[in-house]
């Protein structure tokens, strides 16, 4: 067990049992963002859109 695992053993045990759900969600969101980017003009991830009213 490395230092990171020993600082959050419950989290790492759950990752081993269930998979890295946050990473899977992130990958899925990035894929959806890329798919939508082919249809719509979207701001880059992590950057708010400029709203002109």
C-alpha positions as CSV (number, residue, x, y, z in Angstrom):
1,X,0.0,0.0,0.0
2,X,1.5,3.3,-1.0
3,X,1.3,6.6,1.0
4,X,-1.7,7.8,-1.0
5,X,-3.6,4.6,-0.4
6,X,-2.8,4.6,3.3
7,X,-4.2,8.2,3.6
8,X,-7.6,7.1,2.2
9,X,-7.9,3.3,2.5
10,X,-11.7,3.2,2.3
11,X,-11.7,5.1,-1.0
12,X,-9.0,2.9,-2.6
13,X,-10.8,-0.3,-1.4
14,X,-14.0,1.0,-3.0
15,X,-12.1,1.7,-6.2
16,X,-10.7,-1.8,-6.3
17,X,-14.2,-3.2,-5.6
18,X,-16.4,-0.9,-7.8
19,X,-14.0,0.7,-10.2
20,X,-13.0,4.4,-10.4
21,X,-16.5,5.9,-10.8
22,X,-15.3,9.6,-10.8
23,X,-12.8,8.8,-13.6
24,X,-15.5,7.0,-15.6
25,X,-17.9,9.9,-15.2
26,X,-15.2,12.3,-16.2
27,X,-14.4,10.3,-19.4
28,X,-18.1,10.0,-20.2
29,X,-18.6,13.8,-19.8
30,X,-15.6,14.5,-22.0
31,X,-17.0,12.2,-24.7
32,X,-20.4,13.8,-24.5
33,X,-18.8,17.2,-24.7
34,X,-16.8,16.2,-27.8
35,X,-19.9,14.7,-29.4
36,X,-21.9,17.9,-28.7
37,X,-19.0,20.0,-30.0
38,X,-19.5,18.4,-33.4
39,X,-23.1,19.6,-33.4
40,X,-22.9,22.9,-31.4
41,X,-20.3,25.5,-30.8
42,X,-19.2,24.9,-27.2
43,X,-16.7,26.7,-24.9
44,X,-13.7,24.6,-23.9
45,X,-14.1,22.4,-20.9
46,X,-13.5,24.3,-17.6
47,X,-14.1,27.7,-19.2
48,X,-17.4,29.6,-18.7
49,X,-19.1,30.7,-21.9
50,X,-19.3,34.4,-22.6
51,X,-22.9,35.5,-22.5
52,X,-23.7,38.5,-24.6
53,X,-27.2,40.0,-23.9
